[in-house]
Amino acid sequence: MLNHGFARVAAASPELRVADCHYNVQQIIGVIKQADKQQVEYLVLPELCITGYSCGDLFLQPKLLEAARKALLDITAATAGMDMVVIAGVPLSVKSRLFNCAAVIQNGAILGIVPKTCIPGYSEFYEPRWFAAAEELEVSELRIGGTTVPIGNDLLFALDEDGNISFGVEICEDLWVPVPPSSLLAQAGAVLLFNPSASNELVGKADYRRQLVASQSASCVAGYVYASCNTGESTTDVVFGGHSLIAENGQMLAESDRFTHESTITIADIDVPRIQYSRTVMGTFRAGKGGRNYREVLYSDPSASMKERELARKVGDNPFVPGNPLQRDERCREILAIQTSGLMKRIRHIGTKQAVIGISGGLDSTLALLVAVRAMELLGRPASDVLAVTMPGFGTTNRTYDNAVGLINALGATLKVVDIKDACLQHFKDIGHDKDVHDLTYENVQARERTQILMDLANKNGGIVIGTGDLSELALGWCTYNGDHMSMYSVNSGIPKTLIQYVVKWYADHEADETVNKLLHSIIETGISPELLPPSATGEIVQLTENILGPYVVHDFFLYYMLRTGASPGKMLYLAQQAFGGGYTREQLVGWLKVFITRFFTQQFKRSCLPDGPKVGTVSLSPRGDWRMPSDASAALWLREVEEL
């Protein structure tokens, strides 16, 4: 499959005239040709699109059924020479029973026919008057156009070159029942689910339909393509809007406009390897076929003759942060609630007198302080039960120090200032290290001195040390082993760096008073730094983390796609180029990718002994939960691919 396993799918709603098969075939073939030009691999057309869904008792007329069968053969012939798979709706008579079917077509041949399982006969739907349900089918094969093809709702279409890639078909109402056929098809291995539909419009129904498609794609961990008929259907009693939807594992990738009076085609690229990875990680589909045996129908690779193409889906540059402001606010509120609840339970369980926390004036320690103060307040205890310790060292600037002290006082926590410079100088002397050599030892001495102070104060005051390190730092190992790496409860360990600023900003805008709000915004605007190296002559931060490692937004992007989707280095680079556009050069992205993979592997030993901390999102590096990796695993396989990039 091209483009790192993305499958191009389309949901089309051609213009139609009720019962005019000749006209409808011309429109359908036009849409097929248009889809082929756009390198679509799977095209889903509406339910009964060859005749129209709203033919009523005309469905019983032999003339219409004969015309529909001939039209199906004409459409099939039009696909000769095309690798694209086409699913088209057609009524077919089998042993004097009429079935509402979807024909699966590829390269001039009908691969199989799937009859509708659930036949609605309520409200505006009268299908039992004309159609039998799939269970009433008495044959497993059908002779059509001089060829015998399989027919039944027990068909699973599998790629002949890779049995792990398969799709299934259900029709309209099949999706709206308690246990849709697509659920069983997914359990049997279908990663793509196609629904030719004829769903009329009612006030509010589009929202429900949208939720239904997204939800089914999520519960099945699959790509779901839904194509409904349009305004060309009869409007005697109802109106059809031509609503087409494409979803992947709960995410809506593409959606058509409704109530258009022309043929429409909606296209998106579905990440098939991501679906397969998610299923493997979850293990949800290991239960087998849900008690049903499916017949496997092979089809050829629809991307075989495709060329390289632009990706037909949006790739956000910040996958941990919702782009919608309302969703982002809700996400931040929920994260704070999870963090606060986790810490409250720990404090209540231990019966600790104090929460001891080191405050640097940076984002991470700021968020941890906000969580600690919230926890105390919700426990009915004063904010002064939080012992906030700021420990200026060789790299501390006036800005970060003033922000730290100001925030502690404004929140009502207990402030303690411990200058660590003299203790560090004594330690340099003890171990024989030149204080003017600003190497890793110089930096780590300060980090461990701060941790020792916090641990000792916790012992002295009957408290626990609250960790401040975040998910991004843990991924890159950007922490001092047994220094800031260690605590007694790490409230930020599940939150990536790119999201923390939004959580702090949410608190500033929704829970903080004017003084705290101003301080928090100043902290957000401060460059990210461990402040372990002396500042410039003008007192500015010299040691900026992102100048050393690369942008956190890029590393968080790599972290998300490696752990959440199982993407290879090549695919991560491909997606990063889509996401960041011209913001970074290919060479920069490859360089940072190498840094990420190297550090991710070499720094696992720090993650193997992490303190407790709450999981807040789908990506976590806890050695007791989501990520169990040997500390001595080799990165060679991944780095070789990076070198080839």
N, C-alpha and C positions, 0 to 999 in steps of 0.2 A: 504494500500500500504506500502511496506517495505521501509526502509531507508528514513524515513521522507518525503515520498511522491514522491521520485524520480522514474520515470517510465523508464525502460530500453528499448530502441528502437534500431532497427538495420535496415540498408539498405544493401541489399545483391545483388550481381551481379554474378549469377552462370555461369559456362561454358555452352555453348550451341552449338547445331548444327541446322542450319536453316532447319525447317520443320521436324526434327527428334524428335517427341514428346516423344518417349520412352527414348531416351538418355537424353533429357532435364528433364524429370520427375525424373530420377535417380539423376541428379545433384541438382535439386531443393530439393528433399527429403534429400539429404546429407547436404545441407545448413540448412534446417529446423532442422535437428538433431544437427548440430553444434551450432546453435543459442539456441536451447533448453538447451544444456549443459552449455551454458554461461548465462543462466537464463534471456534470452531476453523475454520481455513481448509482444512486437509488432514487427513483422518482415515484412518489405516491400520488395517485389521482383519487377523486372522491368516490364515494359509494354509488354504485349504479350510474356512473358518469356516462356510460355509453348510451343509455336510454333517457337518463334523468331519473331522479328518485321519486318524483311526484306524478308518475303516470297513472296511479290508481288502478282501476279495473282493466286498463289497457294492458297491464302486465299479463293478463290472461289470454290476450289475443295472439294466436300463432304468428300472425304477420310481424308483430313487434319482436317476438322472441327469435324468429328466423333472421330478422334484420340485425338484431343484437349479436347473434352468433357470427353472422358474416362480418359485422363490424369488428368484432374481437379478432377475427382472422386478419382483417385488413390492418389493424393496429399492430398485430404481431409481425406481419410482413414488413411494416414500416420500420421495425427495429432491427432488421437484418443488417449486419455489419456493425452494430452498436454493442458495446460491452455493458452499457447501463442496464440495470434492473428496473423494470416498470411494473407497478401494481395498479391495475385498473378494475373498476367495479362493473359487474355485468350480471343480468339475470340469466340463469341457465335451467332448462328443464331436464330432469333426470328421472326416468321411469315414472313419468306423469306427475312428478312433484316439482314445484318451482323453488329454486334456491337463490338467495341473494349472495352472490359470490364475488371474490376478488381473484383475478387472474394474475399470476406472477409470470412475467415475460422477460426474455433476454435473447438478444441476437437472433430474432426471427423464429423463436420457439416459445411455446407455453411450457413453463417448467412445472407448474402445479396450479391447482385451483382450491381456494379456501372458502367454504361456505360460512355464512354467519351463524354464530352459535346461539345468541340470545335475540329472539324476535319480539320486539316491543308491540304490545297491543293495548296501550293505555293512553288516555288523553287524546292528543292529536295523532297518535300513531296507530295504524291499522294493519301492520305488516302480516299478522297471522291470516288475514283474509286472502293473501296471495302467496306467502312464502312459508316453507317448512324450515324447521331448525336443523342445524347440522347433524344432530343425533338421529334424525329420521332418514339420513342418507343410507341407502342399502348397498352402495357399491364403493369401492376404494379407488377405482380408476374410471376414466371417462374418455370415450372416443370422440375426438373433435379435430376437424381439419385433416383427417386421415392419419392422425397420431393419437396414441394412447397416453394420457397424462394422469398423474395421481390427483385425487380429489379427496378432501376431508379437512377437518379442523385439527388433525393430528400431524400436520406437516411442519417440519423444521428445515429451513433452507440453509445449507452449510456451504461455505466456500470450499471448492474442491482442493485448493492448495493449502488450506489451513482450517482444520475442523474446529478450531477454537473461535472462529468468526462465523456466526450464524445469525439469521433473523427469523422473526415470526410475524404473522399477520392476524389481526383481529378486526372486526368491522363495527364501527359506530357504537351501538348499544352494548356491545361486548365490554367496553371500557367502563360502563356506568353501573355494573352489577357488583355485588360484594366480593366475588372472586373472579376477576377478569381472566380470560384465556391467556392474556399477556403475562400474568403472574406465573402461570405454569410454564409458559414458553421460556420465560427468563430463567426459571429454575432448571429448565432443561438445557440452558446454555445460550439462548438468544441474547445477543448484546444490542441488537437493533430491533425495535418493535414498530410496526407500521399499521396505521389505522385509516383506511378509506372510510369517510364518514359523510353523513347527510344530517347535519344538526341545525335545526331551525333556530331563529333568534327570538329571544324573549328578553324583557328587561332584567338585567342582572345575570343572564345565563352565560354571557361571554366570560365574566369573572369566574364563575364556577367551573366552566369548561377549562379555562386557563389553569386554575388550581388543580383540577383533576389530572390534566396531562402532566403538569410539573410533578405532582405528587406520585403518579404512577411511575414516572421515569425515576423518581427517587427510591420508591419502595422496591422497584425491580433492578435498581442500579444499572440503568440502560439508557440508550438513546431512544426517544419516542417521537415519531413523525405522524402528525394528524392533519389530514386534508379533507375539508368539507366543501360541499357544493355551494354555488353562489346564487346570485339574484336571478339567474336564468330559469331557475325552478319555478313551478307554478306558485302563484300568490293567492290562490283561491281562498285558503284559510290561514296560511302561515307564510313567513318570509325567511329565506335563507340568505346568509351573509357572506359565505365563502371564507370562513374563519380557518386559517391554516396556522399550525403551531409546531415548533420544533424545540424539544427539551432534552437536556442531558443530565441525568442524575440530580434532578430537582432544580436545575438552572434553565431558565427559558432563554434559548439561544436566538430564536427568531420568531416573528409573528407577523402575519399579514394584516393589512387594513381590511375592514369589513365593508360590505355594501358597495363594492365596486361593480361596474357593469362591463367588465372586460376580463379577459383571461389574466390570471395572476400566477406568479411562481415565487415561492419563498424558499431561500437557500441558506444552508448553514453547514459547517464542517463539524462533525462529531468526533471526539477524541476516543477512538475505540480502545487503544492500549490503556488509557486512563480508567475506562470502565472495567477492563479486565483486571487491572491492578487493584482497584477498589474492591472487586469481588474476592480476589485472592486474599487480600488483607483481612476482610471481614469474615470470610469463611461461610457466609450466609448461604451460598449456593452448593455447599457440599452435601446437602441432604438428598441430592439426586433429582429425579424428574417429577417429584410431587405425586407419585403414584400413577403417572400416565406414561405410556410408551409412545414415542413419536417416530414417525417415518422420516428419515433424512433424505432430503432432495438436494443434490449437488448443483451449484451454479459456478460460473467462471468468475475470475477476479474482475470486477467492473472498473478497476483502475488500471488494467493491463496496458491500455493504449493511451492513458492520460499523460499529459505533460505537466511540468512544474507549474504551479499556480499560486496566486495570492490566497492567503488564508481567509476563509469566509466566516469569520467570527471575531469578536473583539477580545483582545487579550489585555487585561488591565495591568498597569505597572505596579500596582500595590495590592496583591491578592488578599492580604490580611485585613485590608481596610475597605469597608463598603463604600461605593461611590455615591450612593444615595444618602444625603445628609440626615434624613429621618431614620434610615436604617443604621447609619453610623452612630447616631445619638443613642439609639436603643441598644446597640452593641456595647457601647462604652458604659452605659448604665448597668447592663447585665454583668459585664466584666467586673466592675467595682463591687457589685453585689456578691459575685462568686468569691472574689478575693476576701471581702470583708467577712462573709459567712465562714470561709475556711479558717481564717485567723481567729474568729470568735470561738469556734469549736475547740481549737487548740488551747486558747487561753483558758476557757472554761474547764476543759479536761485536766489541764495541769494545775490550775488554781494559781497561776503565776501572778506575782505582784506588779511586775512591770513588763512592758514591751520595750526592749532596748534596740535602738536603730541608729546606724551611722548616716549622717546627712551631709552630703557634699555640695549641694546646690545644683546638682544635675537632675535630669529627668527621672531616672530610675529610683533614686533614693527619695525623691519628692513624692512619687506615686506610692511607694511603700509607706511613707509617713502619713499620707492621706488615708490609706487603708487602715493603718494602726489607730489613728484618731477616730475614724468612723467606727471601728470595732469597739473601742472603749465606750464611745457614746451609746451605741446600741446595746451594750452590756450594762448600761446605767452607771458607768464609771467615768470619772473626770479625765479629760485629755491629758492632764498632768501625770497620769499613770503611764504615759509614753515618755520614756527617757530618750531624748533625741540628742545625739552626741555629734558635734562637728569637730573634725580633727585636722586643722590646717597643717599642710606639709610643705615640701619644697616647691610644689607646682600650684598651690592654691592661689587663686587670683582674688582681688578685692570684690569683684562682681559675684563670684560664686559664694564666697564667704558671707557677704552681706545678704544675699538671697537666702542662704541657708539659715542664718540667725534670724532674719526677719520673718521667714515662714514659720519657724519653730515657735517664736513668740506670738505670732498672729494666730496660730492654731491653738495656743494654750498648752502645748506640750512642755515638759521640763527640759530646759536647755542646759547642756554641759559642754564646755569647750576644753579640749585637750590638745595642746600643740605637740605634735609628734616629732618635731625636728631634732630636739636634743636627744630623745630616745633613739632615733635612727642614727644620729651621728655616733652615739655610744656603741650602737650595734655594729656600725661600719668598723669602728675601732676594734671591737671584740673579734670580728671575723677577718680582720685585715683587709678591708676593702677601701680603696681610695674614693673619698667622697666626691671627687671631681670626675670620676669615671661614671658617666650616666648611662649605664647598661641595664640589662634585665635585673641584675641583682639590686641595683640602685632603686629600681621601681618596685620590685617585689618586697623589699624590706619595709617599705612604707605601707604597702597593702596588708602585709601580715601584722605589722605593728598595730594598725587600726583594728584588725579583727581580734587581736589579743586583748586590746583595751575593751572592746565591746563584750567579749566573752567573760572577761574578769568582772566587768561592771554587772553583767547579768548574774554571775555567781554571787557577787557581793549584795545585790539588791533583790535576789529571789525572782529574777526575770528570765526572759528568753530573748535571744538575738533574732531579729527579723531580717531575713536576707533581702537584698535589693536587686540582685542580678536578673537580667531578662533572658528570654528565649534566644534572641539573636546572639548574645554574648556566649551563651552555652553552646550554641551551634558552632561558633568560631573558636571557642576556648579562650575568649578574650576576658579572662579573669585569672587571678593568681591562685594557684592550687593551695588549698588550706589557708587562703587569705579571704578576699571578698567572695571566693567560691563557696565558702562554708558559712552556715548559719544553723539555727534551730527550726526555723520555718521560713521558706522562701516564697513570698507572696507574688513575686513578679515572674517566676520561672516559666510560666506558660504564656507569656505575652511578648510578642516580637517588638523590637525597637520602634519600627515604623508605626505601630499602633499605640504605643505608650503616650506619645505626645497628644493624641486625640483623646485618650482617657483623661489625662491631666486637664486638657482644655475643657472637656465636658464638665469636670468637677468645678473648674473655674467659672464656667458660665451658668451652672445650675445649682451649685451648693455653696460656693464661696461668697464671703462678703467682699466689699470693695477692696480692702487692703490685701486680702489673700489673692483675689483675682489679679490684681496688678503684679504681685510677686510671681504668681504662676505663669503669667504671660512673659515675664522677663526670663524665667527659667526655660520656657519653651524656646525662646529666641536665642538662648546661649548655645554655642557650639558644643558638640559631644566630645568629651575628653576625660580620661582618668586623672588628669592633672598630677602626674607623677614626675614630670620634668619641669625645671624652673621656667617661669613665664618670660616674655620678652622684656626688653629694657623699659617699654612703656606699660608693662603690667598686663599684657594680653596673653591669652592661652596660646602656647606654641604646639603642644602635643594634641593635635586633632585626630581622633580615631579614624575618621573616614579618609584622611589623607594617607594613612598607613595601610588600611585594609581595603579601602574602596567604599563606595556608598552603601549604607545599610539598606537602602531601598532595593539595591541590586542583590545583595546577599540574602535579604528576606525573600526576594523573588525566587532565587535558587533554592533556598530552604523549603519554601512551599512546594515547588514543583518536584523536588527530589523526594520529599517525604510524603506529600499528599497524593502525588500522581505517579510516582515511580519513574519520572522522566530521566532519560540518559543525558549525559553532558551535551551531546549534539542537539537533542530536543530542547534542553534548557536554553541553549544559545539561540536556537531558532525562535523560541517563544519570546526570549528577551529582546531579540531584534524586532519582533512584532510589537512588543509592549512599549519599548523605549524609543522606537523609531530612530530619528537622527540625534537623539539626546546623547548617546554614547557611540563611539566607533566600535566596529566589530573587534578590533584589536584590544580595546579597553575591556569589553565584555569577556573575551576569552581569557585575558589576564586575571580578571576578578574571579572568573569561574575556576581557574586553577588555584587561586588563593582559597576559595571556598572549599573545594573538594579536599585540598591538602590539609587544611586546618580541621575540617569536619572529621576526617579520619584520625589524624594524629592527636586530636584533643579529646577523643572519646573517654580516655582514662579519667578525665575530670567529671564527665557525665555519669560514669559508672558508680560514683559515690556521692550523688547529689542529696542534699537534705530534702525533707518532705516539702511539698508545695502543691497548690491546686492547679489542675488542668482547666483551662478556660476555653480552648478552641480545638479544632480538629488536628492540629499539629502539636505534639508534645515530645519532650526528650527525656522523660522520667525513665530511669532504668527499671522501675517497678511496674511500668505500664506500657507505654506506647513504643519505646525504643530500647531494644536489648541487643547490643552490638559488642563484639569482642574489642577490647582496647587495643589489641595488636593485629587487627584486620588490615590487610593491604589495600591501598588506594590505587595500585598499579593499573588495574583494569579500567578504571574511570579516567585516570590521568593519561593513559595511552590514547584514549579517544579525544581528550582535550588537545593533546599534541597534534593529532590529525586534523584538528579544526583550524 
